[in-house]
Each structure stands twice: as C-alpha cells, then as structure tokens.
Amino acid sequence: MQTLRCTKCGKVLLEAEGEAYIRKKCPKCKTINEFHIEKGIIQPIHKSN
C-alpha cells in the first residue's frame, strides 16, 4: 500500500496499491494532485499553471 499525500499541504488523500494514474482534489486546500504509481514507486506530477 502506498499513501498518497497532497503536494501542497501534506494531507493524506488515499492509499493505493498496484499501478495507476490518479487525479485527486484535496478537500483541505482544493489543490488538484496527480500521481503516477509504477512498480511501487509514487511519482507526483507537477504542472505549472
């Protein structure tokens, strides 16, 4: 299990397992977080606006 945290405030968003591409909006700071999980490695995707 991998714990996914908001890249801005650090709040735990969810726990994921396996390989996935996840977009999740933080309920605390309203930041949209994107994660790419591959082979147990979490890679947060940072996009400049």
N, CA, C and O atoms as a GROMACS GRO file, in nm:
protein
  196
    1MET      N    1   0.083  -0.119   0.000
    1MET     CA    2   0.000   0.000   0.000
    1MET      C    3   0.088   0.125   0.000
    1MET      O    4   0.186   0.134   0.073
    2GLN      N    5   0.049   0.220  -0.083
    2GLN     CA    6   0.119   0.348  -0.091
    2GLN      C    7   0.025   0.457  -0.041
    2GLN      O    8  -0.091   0.462  -0.081
    3THR      N    9   0.076   0.544   0.046
    3THR     CA   10  -0.004   0.655   0.096
    3THR      C   11   0.020   0.776   0.007
    3THR      O   12   0.134   0.818  -0.011
    4LEU      N   13  -0.086   0.831  -0.048
    4LEU     CA   14  -0.076   0.948  -0.134
    4LEU      C   15  -0.112   1.072  -0.055
    4LEU      O   16  -0.219   1.080   0.005
    5ARG      N   17  -0.022   1.171  -0.055
    5ARG     CA   18  -0.042   1.294   0.020
    5ARG      C   19  -0.050   1.413  -0.074
    5ARG      O   20   0.006   1.411  -0.184
    6CYS      N   21  -0.121   1.516  -0.031
    6CYS     CA   22  -0.131   1.640  -0.107
    6CYS      C   23   0.008   1.701  -0.118
    6CYS      O   24   0.082   1.708  -0.020
    7THR      N   25   0.044   1.745  -0.238
    7THR     CA   26   0.177   1.803  -0.260
    7THR      C   27   0.190   1.941  -0.200
    7THR      O   28   0.301   1.991  -0.182
    8LYS      N   29   0.077   2.006  -0.168
    8LYS     CA   30   0.081   2.141  -0.112
    8LYS      C   31   0.074   2.142   0.040
    8LYS      O   32   0.158   2.203   0.106
    9CYS      N   33  -0.027   2.075   0.097
    9CYS     CA   34  -0.048   2.081   0.243
    9CYS      C   35  -0.007   1.954   0.317
    9CYS      O   36   0.008   1.958   0.440
   10GLY      N   37   0.012   1.841   0.247
   10GLY     CA   38   0.056   1.718   0.311
   10GLY      C   39  -0.054   1.629   0.366
   10GLY      O   40  -0.024   1.526   0.426
   11LYS      N   41  -0.179   1.666   0.348
   11LYS     CA   42  -0.291   1.586   0.397
   11LYS      C   43  -0.295   1.453   0.322
   11LYS      O   44  -0.274   1.448   0.201
   12VAL      N   45  -0.323   1.344   0.394
   12VAL     CA   46  -0.335   1.212   0.332
   12VAL      C   47  -0.463   1.208   0.250
   12VAL      O   48  -0.572   1.231   0.302
   13LEU      N   49  -0.448   1.178   0.120
   13LEU     CA   50  -0.564   1.175   0.030
   13LEU      C   51  -0.623   1.034   0.020
   13LEU      O   52  -0.744   1.018   0.030
   14LEU      N   53  -0.538   0.934   0.001
   14LEU     CA   54  -0.584   0.796  -0.008
   14LEU      C   55  -0.466   0.702  -0.007
   14LEU      O   56  -0.350   0.745  -0.012
   15GLU      N   57  -0.496   0.572   0.000
   15GLU     CA   58  -0.394   0.470  -0.010
   15GLU      C   59  -0.421   0.390  -0.137
   15GLU      O   60  -0.535   0.356  -0.167
   16ALA      N   61  -0.314   0.362  -0.211
   16ALA     CA   62  -0.330   0.292  -0.338
   16ALA      C   63  -0.233   0.175  -0.346
   16ALA      O   64  -0.130   0.173  -0.278
   17GLU      N   65  -0.268   0.079  -0.430
   17GLU     CA   66  -0.184  -0.038  -0.448
   17GLU      C   67  -0.181  -0.073  -0.596
   17GLU      O   68  -0.281  -0.056  -0.666
   18GLY      N   69  -0.067  -0.122  -0.644
   18GLY     CA   70  -0.055  -0.160  -0.784
   18GLY      C   71  -0.007  -0.044  -0.869
   18GLY      O   72   0.061   0.046  -0.820
   19GLU      N   73  -0.041  -0.046  -0.998
   19GLU     CA   74  -0.001   0.059  -1.090
   19GLU      C   75  -0.125   0.140  -1.127
   19GLU      O   76  -0.231   0.085  -1.158
   20ALA      N   77  -0.110   0.273  -1.124
   20ALA     CA   78  -0.226   0.358  -1.150
   20ALA      C   79  -0.183   0.499  -1.185
   20ALA      O   80  -0.071   0.541  -1.157
   21TYR      N   81  -0.276   0.572  -1.246
   21TYR     CA   82  -0.264   0.716  -1.266
   21TYR      C   83  -0.383   0.775  -1.193
   21TYR      O   84  -0.498   0.745  -1.227
   22ILE      N   85  -0.357   0.860  -1.094
   22ILE     CA   86  -0.464   0.910  -1.008
   22ILE      C   87  -0.464   1.062  -1.006
   22ILE      O   88  -0.360   1.125  -0.989
   23ARG      N   89  -0.582   1.121  -1.023
   23ARG     CA   90  -0.604   1.265  -1.003
   23ARG      C   91  -0.700   1.279  -0.887
   23ARG      O   92  -0.809   1.222  -0.889
   24LYS      N   93  -0.660   1.354  -0.787
   24LYS     CA   94  -0.743   1.368  -0.667
   24LYS      C   95  -0.736   1.511  -0.618
   24LYS      O   96  -0.628   1.568  -0.606
   25LYS      N   97  -0.853   1.570  -0.590
   25LYS     CA   98  -0.859   1.707  -0.538
   25LYS      C   99  -0.855   1.702  -0.386
   25LYS      O  100  -0.930   1.628  -0.323
   26CYS      N  101  -0.767   1.782  -0.328
   26CYS     CA  102  -0.753   1.788  -0.182
   26CYS      C  103  -0.873   1.861  -0.123
   26CYS      O  104  -0.903   1.973  -0.164
   27PRO      N  105  -0.943   1.800  -0.026
   27PRO     CA  106  -1.058   1.868   0.034
   27PRO      C  107  -1.019   1.984   0.124
   27PRO      O  108  -1.101   2.072   0.152
   28LYS      N  109  -0.894   1.986   0.169
   28LYS     CA  110  -0.848   2.091   0.261
   28LYS      C  111  -0.807   2.218   0.186
   28LYS      O  112  -0.856   2.327   0.218
   29CYS      N  113  -0.718   2.206   0.087
   29CYS     CA  114  -0.665   2.325   0.019
   29CYS      C  115  -0.713   2.338  -0.126
   29CYS      O  116  -0.678   2.435  -0.193
   30LYS      N  117  -0.793   2.243  -0.174
   30LYS     CA  118  -0.854   2.245  -0.308
   30LYS      C  119  -0.752   2.233  -0.423
   30LYS      O  120  -0.784   2.268  -0.537
   31THR      N  121  -0.631   2.186  -0.395
   31THR     CA  122  -0.530   2.164  -0.498
   31THR      C  123  -0.558   2.032  -0.568
   31THR      O  124  -0.589   1.932  -0.502
   32ILE      N  125  -0.546   2.029  -0.700
   32ILE     CA  126  -0.561   1.905  -0.775
   32ILE      C  127  -0.425   1.837  -0.781
   32ILE      O  128  -0.328   1.892  -0.833
   33ASN      N  129  -0.418   1.715  -0.726
   33ASN     CA  130  -0.295   1.638  -0.721
   33ASN      C  131  -0.301   1.526  -0.823
   33ASN      O  132  -0.404   1.460  -0.837
   34GLU      N  133  -0.191   1.505  -0.895
   34GLU     CA  134  -0.183   1.396  -0.992
   34GLU      C  135  -0.066   1.307  -0.954
   34GLU      O  136   0.045   1.355  -0.928
   35PHE      N  137  -0.091   1.176  -0.952
   35PHE     CA  138   0.012   1.080  -0.916
   35PHE      C  139   0.018   0.971  -1.022
   35PHE      O  140  -0.085   0.929  -1.076
   36HIS      N  141   0.139   0.924  -1.050
   36HIS     CA  142   0.158   0.810  -1.138
   36HIS      C  143   0.233   0.706  -1.056
   36HIS      O  144   0.348   0.728  -1.018
   37ILE      N  145   0.168   0.594  -1.028
   37ILE     CA  146   0.228   0.488  -0.948
   37ILE      C  147   0.270   0.377  -1.043
   37ILE      O  148   0.189   0.323  -1.117
   38GLU      N  149   0.398   0.344  -1.038
   38GLU     CA  150   0.451   0.241  -1.126
   38GLU      C  151   0.550   0.156  -1.048
   38GLU      O  152   0.649   0.207  -0.995
   39LYS      N  153   0.524   0.025  -1.042
   39LYS     CA  154   0.612  -0.070  -0.973
   39LYS      C  155   0.640  -0.028  -0.829
   39LYS      O  156   0.753  -0.041  -0.782
   40GLY      N  157   0.538   0.021  -0.760
   40GLY     CA  158   0.553   0.058  -0.620
   40GLY      C  159   0.619   0.192  -0.596
   40GLY      O  160   0.644   0.227  -0.480
   41ILE      N  161   0.648   0.268  -0.700
   41ILE     CA  162   0.712   0.399  -0.686
   41ILE      C  163   0.609   0.508  -0.718
   41ILE      O  164   0.549   0.508  -0.825
   42ILE      N  165   0.590   0.600  -0.624
   42ILE     CA  166   0.497   0.711  -0.645
   42ILE      C  167   0.571   0.827  -0.709
   42ILE      O  168   0.676   0.869  -0.659
   43GLN      N  169   0.518   0.878  -0.818
   43GLN     CA  170   0.576   0.993  -0.885
   43GLN      C  171   0.471   1.103  -0.893
   43GLN      O  172   0.383   1.097  -0.979
   44PRO      N  173   0.478   1.204  -0.803
   44PRO     CA  174   0.384   1.316  -0.815
   44PRO      C  175   0.411   1.392  -0.945
   44PRO      O  176   0.527   1.412  -0.982
   45ILE      N  177   0.306   1.433  -1.012
   45ILE     CA  178   0.319   1.506  -1.138
   45ILE      C  179   0.290   1.652  -1.108
   45ILE      O  180   0.179   1.688  -1.068
   46HIS      N  181   0.391   1.737  -1.128
   46HIS     CA  182   0.376   1.880  -1.102
   46HIS      C  183   0.353   1.950  -1.235
   46HIS      O  184   0.431   1.935  -1.329
   47LYS      N  185   0.246   2.027  -1.242
   47LYS     CA  186   0.217   2.103  -1.363
   47LYS      C  187   0.221   2.251  -1.330
   47LYS      O  188   0.165   2.293  -1.229
   48SER      N  189   0.286   2.329  -1.413
   48SER     CA  190   0.288   2.474  -1.393
   48SER      C  191   0.165   2.534  -1.461
   48SER      O  192   0.130   2.496  -1.572
   49ASN      N  193   0.102   2.627  -1.393
   49ASN     CA  194  -0.021   2.688  -1.447
   49ASN      C  195   0.012   2.813  -1.522
   49ASN      O  196  -0.079   2.878  -1.575
   0.00000   0.00000   0.00000
